[in-house]
Amino acid sequence: MAKRDYYDVLGVAKDASADEIKKAFRRQAIQHHPDKEGGDETKFKEINEAYEVLKDPSKRQRYDQFGHAGVGSSAASDGNPFGGGFGGAGGQNVHFDFGDLGLGDIFENFFGGGMGGRRGQRERRGHDVETAVEISFEDAVFGTEAELRVTLDDTCTHCQGTTVEPGYELKTCTTCQGAGQTVHVVRTIFGNVQQAAVCRACKGTGKVPEKECTKCHGKGTERTAQTIKLKIPAGIDDGAVIRLRERGEATANGPKGDLYVNLRVKSHKKFTREGDLILSEEHISMIDAALGTELDVETVDGMVRMRVPAGTQSGTDFKLANHGVPHLKGEARGSHIVTLIVDTPTRLSKRQRELLEEFQQDGGKKGFFGL
């Protein structure tokens, strides 16, 4: 479906002034705001997109010259006509803030406090917490259990997070009469309107304790040091993050936040890792490479005997199947890749040199070692 002309969307002429465009946008935004009865979210976003282009002189010039192709997808890049962040309507990813004009609150109150009411009454949640743990290379491969020591706000053991002294109850907040928000009149460009704000007395809950908890003083939480056991799965990689639901900080009368654990894997003196592959190098002599040999190779599973065929060249890779990193989802394992490095001798005895020169002559080549 082709996009409508932005001037038609706002209902203005192509030579409209910036002030006329702004007034048209405000009028249309109020009319079609999704929180208003009969509002239309699709039209609201279309209006916002048109205003994003026409309010900007450079974007407007490109649009006038090339149409929608001149502004690409930038028209809806932030969806913010006044510069800020606003929780978009209907849970959509729309960032919208009306800055100092107070239009966000105007919408809330014009349309029955729909947004403000939800904001005041919504359940509070504790803060998320971030920490880190370091494990060995082998523990990352096979998995392990680590102990985390964290200090955070936990539920008060005296009032169980209710903020109320045991034996007493929560009562309706007399400041907001249980609404969780207070309303006052503010002057705006549209005249005097009502504006809602979270009640400071009850912090939006609509309830206050008859008597505050004598241990946490009505906070509902207390600072505690905790030891948390963390199961680290086999195959986890450096930089991974494990989320522990509701193991973060507590809050009064609400769920805890989450605990995010950043994994740091220590480097290994011999092994490196690429996905589910483990990589290492082994050195052999020139003679063993030429004649072939068997080699004991170190892996995360212990020593594994590997056959090296005659004539192996330096840099050749050998695969040891099922000696790599386990897949996080499933029981299969990757491989261990061994790169062979053939060492060329740097110091030769007289007899060794004679033998090598004989070998060189038998091969029909001269100057093999540049001697």
Helices and strands as residue ranges (DSSP letters): H 6-10, H 18-32, H 41-54, H 57-66, G 67-70, G 74-76, G 89-91, G 99-101, H 103-110, H 114-121, E 129-135, H 137-142, E 144-155, E 170-172, E 181-188, E 191-198, E 207-209, E 221-232, E 241-244, E 259-265, E 272-274, E 277-285, H 286-291, E 293-299, E 302-308, E 317-320, E 336-343, H 350-362
